[in-house]
Amino acid sequence: METSNRTLATEVVLLGFSKNGIINIALFIFFSMVYLITIIGNGLMICVILFSPHLHIPMYFFLCNLSFIDFFYSSTAMPKLLVDLLSEDRIISIIGCGLQVYISVFLGDTECLLLALMAYDRYVAICRPLHYPILMKWTVCVWLASFVWILGFLLSMVPSFLMPMTACNPNQINHFMCEVIAVIKLSCDSIYMNQLVIFSISFITLLVPFMLIICSYICIISSILKIHSVERSKTFSTCTSHIIVVVLFYGTAMVMYFGPSSQYSTDQEKCISVFYVIVMPMLNPLIYSLKNKEVKKAFIFVNPVSH
């Protein structure tokens, strides 16, 4: 066996961004601010939606799910990253690395599916307004959201359990976190099947939802063009925030998983990971709150005590 001549790894060394202390301190300050904004922004978004009765509609129910995902998605990498920036030993145990991979993949897959579900909600609201109360009633919304979470779990966890990986030394990866593409390079065996599984899952969680989103917005734009010009901008404004988030999130994720050098963990891909794992969870609540008058009003007037 190939593993008989290699030492099994019990921990993983994350090379991070730099060995320069000044650069690491600057990065620590920057990422601390990003993480603080992420936690506060998504936490406030969840509270505002929960405690504002006028936001208890399907669109904001799905947005609450998105904020919940972003809250924990960023937390899978940020605490460890902040510690490593001030530490000489950037070591994570194999178990900790595995958990980071599974949780981040699970939440990332679920977010991809949820963004497609949010596009479907906008499609029904704009293209089938008379059927909206039936097609998107609360029981249906809960079932759809549950389906997204369960499917995201199955797509991320089941392949990992069916194809367990044994990590060998050398145990260094050129990354700030245990990104699945970087971690499989530590495998004692051939990674061809692992890469095939990752590509297949990425196809299901990235390309298929993205195509559904495109189809939804083709129908939405077609319907909006039939509306009088006075109401057209108001109707489309409910979709602009979602479009921005979809383009940013799917765009960077597709470059990462379908790019020409997707099997390598380069500095460029490390920066891409920073964007969709760390920056996007911070931007999402800002994009939705700044582009949405109802959310901005709720931020100002919500009073949890009164409820």
QUICORLIN-V666744 format. One record per residue. N is the residue number from 1. RES is the residue in three letters. SS is DSSP state (helix for helix, strand for strand, loop for the rest). PHI is phi in whole degrees, -180 to 180 (NA if undefined). NEAR is the number of other ideal C-beta (glycine too) atoms within 12 Angstrom. Layout:
N_RES_SS_PHI_NEAR + N_RES_SS_PHI_NEAR
This chain:
1_MET_loop_NA_10 + 2_GLU_helix_-67_12 + 3_THR_helix_-70_17 + 4_SER_helix_-67_11 + 5_ASN_helix_-99_10 + 6_ARG_loop_-128_18 + 7_THR_loop_-90_16 + 8_LEU_strand_-71_21 + 9_ALA_loop_-84_29 + 10_THR_loop_-107_19 + 11_GLU_strand_-150_25 + 12_VAL_strand_-125_38 + 13_VAL_strand_-100_29 + 14_LEU_strand_-95_36 + 15_LEU_loop_-70_24 + 16_GLY_loop_69_35 + 17_PHE_loop_-102_29 + 18_SER_loop_-158_20 + 19_LYS_loop_-99_15 + 20_ASN_loop_-78_12 + 21_GLY_helix_-62_15 + 22_ILE_helix_-66_12 + 23_ILE_helix_-62_15 + 24_ASN_helix_-65_25 + 25_ILE_helix_-66_17 + 26_ALA_helix_-62_17 + 27_LEU_helix_-66_28 + 28_PHE_helix_-62_26 + 29_ILE_helix_-64_17 + 30_PHE_helix_-63_23 + 31_PHE_helix_-69_34 + 32_SER_helix_-64_23 + 33_MET_helix_-65_20 + 34_VAL_helix_-61_29 + 35_TYR_helix_-66_35 + 36_LEU_helix_-63_18 + 37_ILE_helix_-63_28 + 38_THR_helix_-62_36 + 39_ILE_helix_-65_26 + 40_ILE_helix_-68_25 + 41_GLY_helix_-61_33 + 42_ASN_helix_-71_37 + 43_GLY_helix_-64_25 + 44_LEU_helix_-66_29 + 45_MET_helix_-61_42 + 46_ILE_helix_-63_33 + 47_CYS_helix_-65_25 + 48_VAL_helix_-61_36 + 49_ILE_helix_-68_36 + 50_LEU_helix_-67_23 + 51_PHE_helix_-100_23 + 52_SER_loop_-114_31 + 53_PRO_helix_-56_17 + 54_HIS_helix_-72_17 + 55_LEU_helix_-99_31 + 56_HIS_loop_-84_20 + 57_ILE_loop_-131_24 + 58_PRO_helix_-52_33 + 59_MET_helix_-57_34 + 60_TYR_helix_-81_32 + 61_PHE_helix_-63_32 + 62_PHE_helix_-70_38 + 63_LEU_helix_-64_44 + 64_CYS_helix_-63_36 + 65_ASN_helix_-61_39 + 66_LEU_helix_-63_45 + 67_SER_helix_-65_40 + 68_PHE_helix_-63_31 + 69_ILE_helix_-62_42 + 70_ASP_helix_-63_45 + 71_PHE_helix_-57_31 + 72_PHE_helix_-88_29 + 73_TYR_helix_-60_41 + 74_SER_helix_-64_45 + 75_SER_helix_-72_27 + 76_THR_loop_-71_35 + 77_ALA_loop_-116_41 + 78_MET_helix_-64_37 + 79_PRO_helix_-57_23 + 80_LYS_helix_-65_34 + 81_LEU_helix_-61_37 + 82_LEU_helix_-63_29 + 83_VAL_helix_-66_25 + 84_ASP_helix_-65_31 + 85_LEU_helix_-65_31 + 86_LEU_loop_-109_20 + 87_SER_loop_-126_19 + 88_GLU_loop_-80_13 + 89_ASP_loop_-97_13 + 90_ARG_loop_-100_31 + 91_ILE_strand_-113_24 + 92_ILE_strand_-134_37 + 93_SER_strand_-68_19 + 94_ILE_helix_-59_26 + 95_ILE_helix_-65_16 + 96_GLY_helix_-63_24 + 97_CYS_helix_-65_36 + 98_GLY_helix_-62_28 + 99_LEU_helix_-63_23 + 100_GLN_helix_-63_37 + 101_VAL_helix_-63_37 + 102_TYR_helix_-63_29 + 103_ILE_helix_-68_31 + 104_SER_helix_-66_40 + 105_VAL_helix_-66_40 + 106_PHE_helix_-59_34 + 107_LEU_helix_-70_38 + 108_GLY_helix_-65_44 + 109_ASP_helix_-63_41 + 110_THR_helix_-64_37 + 111_GLU_helix_-65_43 + 112_CYS_helix_-59_45 + 113_LEU_helix_-69_42 + 114_LEU_helix_-66_42 + 115_LEU_helix_-63_44 + 116_ALA_helix_-68_40 + 117_LEU_helix_-65_40 + 118_MET_helix_-65_44 + 119_ALA_helix_-67_37 + 120_TYR_helix_-63_36 + 121_ASP_helix_-60_37 + 122_ARG_helix_-68_38 + 123_TYR_helix_-62_35 + 124_VAL_helix_-65_29 + 125_ALA_helix_-63_30 + 126_ILE_helix_-95_36 + 127_CYS_helix_-92_29 + 128_ARG_loop_-133_20 + 129_PRO_loop_-60_18 + 130_LEU_loop_-71_11 + 131_HIS_loop_-93_15 + 132_TYR_helix_-57_22 + 133_PRO_helix_-60_16 + 134_ILE_helix_-89_15 + 135_LEU_helix_-69_22 + 136_MET_loop_-122_30 + 137_LYS_loop_-70_17 + 138_TRP_helix_-60_16 + 139_THR_helix_-63_14 + 140_VAL_helix_-66_23 + 141_CYS_helix_-62_32 + 142_VAL_helix_-64_18 + 143_TRP_helix_-65_17 + 144_LEU_helix_-65_28 + 145_ALA_helix_-64_31 + 146_SER_helix_-63_20 + 147_PHE_helix_-62_22 + 148_VAL_helix_-62_36 + 149_TRP_helix_-65_28 + 150_ILE_helix_-67_19 + 151_LEU_helix_-65_27 + 152_GLY_helix_-61_36 + 153_PHE_helix_-66_24 + 154_LEU_helix_-65_23 + 155_LEU_helix_-67_33 + 156_SER_helix_-96_32 + 157_MET_helix_-93_26 + 158_VAL_helix_-58_21 + 159_PRO_helix_-59_31 + 160_SER_helix_-67_28 + 161_PHE_helix_-74_14 + 162_LEU_helix_-74_13 + 163_MET_loop_-126_24 + 164_PRO_loop_-64_20 + 165_MET_loop_-115_33 + 166_THR_loop_-104_27 + 167_ALA_strand_-91_36 + 168_CYS_strand_-119_27 + 169_ASN_loop_-78_21 + 170_PRO_loop_-69_17 + 171_ASN_loop_-107_30 + 172_GLN_strand_-98_23 + 173_ILE_strand_-128_38 + 174_ASN_loop_-82_29 + 175_HIS_loop_-159_43 + 176_PHE_loop_-97_41 + 177_MET_loop_-149_46 + 178_CYS_loop_-84_43 + 179_GLU_loop_-79_39 + 180_VAL_helix_-58_44 + 181_ILE_helix_-66_39 + 182_ALA_helix_-77_39 + 183_VAL_helix_-69_38 + 184_ILE_helix_-65_39 + 185_LYS_helix_-69_31 + 186_LEU_helix_-85_38 + 187_SER_strand_-61_29 + 188_CYS_loop_-72_25 + 189_ASP_loop_-111_22 + 190_SER_loop_-62_16 + 191_ILE_loop_-102_26 + 192_TYR_helix_-59_14 + 193_MET_helix_-66_18 + 194_ASN_helix_-62_31 + 195_GLN_helix_-66_24 + 196_LEU_helix_-65_17 + 197_VAL_helix_-65_27 + 198_ILE_helix_-61_37 + 199_PHE_helix_-64_26 + 200_SER_helix_-65_20 + 201_ILE_helix_-65_34 + 202_SER_helix_-63_33 + 203_PHE_helix_-62_21 + 204_ILE_helix_-71_26 + 205_THR_helix_-90_39 + 206_LEU_helix_-111_36 + 207_LEU_helix_-69_22 + 208_VAL_helix_-64_22 + 209_PRO_helix_-61_36 + 210_PHE_helix_-63_29 + 211_MET_helix_-66_20 + 212_LEU_helix_-65_26 + 213_ILE_helix_-65_34 + 214_ILE_helix_-61_22 + 215_CYS_helix_-61_19 + 216_SER_helix_-61_32 + 217_TYR_helix_-77_30 + 218_ILE_helix_-63_18 + 219_CYS_helix_-66_24 + 220_ILE_helix_-64_33 + 221_ILE_helix_-63_23 + 222_SER_helix_-61_16 + 223_SER_helix_-70_24 + 224_ILE_helix_-66_27 + 225_LEU_loop_-65_17 + 226_LYS_loop_-86_15 + 227_ILE_loop_-85_19 + 228_HIS_loop_-60_11 + 229_SER_helix_-57_12 + 230_VAL_helix_-65_8 + 231_GLU_helix_-91_16 + 232_ARG_helix_-63_19 + 233_SER_helix_-66_14 + 234_LYS_helix_-66_16 + 235_THR_helix_-67_24 + 236_PHE_helix_-71_24 + 237_SER_helix_-63_21 + 238_THR_helix_-71_31 + 239_CYS_helix_-106_34 + 240_THR_helix_-62_24 + 241_SER_helix_-61_35 + 242_HIS_helix_-65_39 + 243_ILE_helix_-62_28 + 244_ILE_helix_-61_23 + 245_VAL_helix_-63_40 + 246_VAL_helix_-62_37 + 247_VAL_helix_-62_23 + 248_LEU_helix_-68_27 + 249_PHE_helix_-71_41 + 250_TYR_helix_-66_37 + 251_GLY_helix_-59_22 + 252_THR_helix_-69_30 + 253_ALA_helix_-65_37 + 254_MET_helix_-69_26 + 255_VAL_helix_-61_24 + 256_MET_helix_-69_36 + 257_TYR_helix_-98_36 + 258_PHE_helix_-122_24 + 259_GLY_loop_-70_20 + 260_PRO_loop_-64_12 + 261_SER_loop_-116_16 + 262_SER_loop_-66_27 + 263_GLN_loop_-85_23 + 264_TYR_loop_-108_22 + 265_SER_loop_-112_30 + 266_THR_loop_-90_24 + 267_ASP_helix_-63_19 + 268_GLN_helix_-64_20 + 269_GLU_helix_-69_33 + 270_LYS_helix_-65_30 + 271_CYS_helix_-68_21 + 272_ILE_helix_-63_33 + 273_SER_helix_-62_40 + 274_VAL_helix_-57_31 + 275_PHE_helix_-68_25 + 276_TYR_helix_-88_39 + 277_VAL_helix_-95_45 + 278_ILE_helix_-113_39 + 279_VAL_helix_-75_31 + 280_MET_helix_-60_39 + 281_PRO_helix_-60_43 + 282_MET_helix_-78_35 + 283_LEU_helix_-74_31 + 284_ASN_helix_-54_44 + 285_PRO_helix_-65_39 + 286_LEU_helix_-68_30 + 287_ILE_helix_-63_31 + 288_TYR_helix_-71_40 + 289_SER_helix_-78_30 + 290_LEU_helix_-73_19 + 291_LYS_loop_-96_24 + 292_ASN_loop_-126_30 + 293_LYS_helix_-65_18 + 294_GLU_helix_-65_27 + 295_VAL_helix_-68_36 + 296_LYS_helix_-63_22 + 297_LYS_helix_-65_15 + 298_ALA_helix_-66_30 + 299_PHE_helix_-60_26 + 300_ILE_helix_-83_14 + 301_PHE_helix_-102_17 + 302_VAL_loop_-63_25 + 303_ASN_loop_-138_14 + 304_PRO_helix_-56_15 + 305_VAL_helix_-64_6 + 306_SER_helix_-71_9 + 307_HIS_loop_-96_12
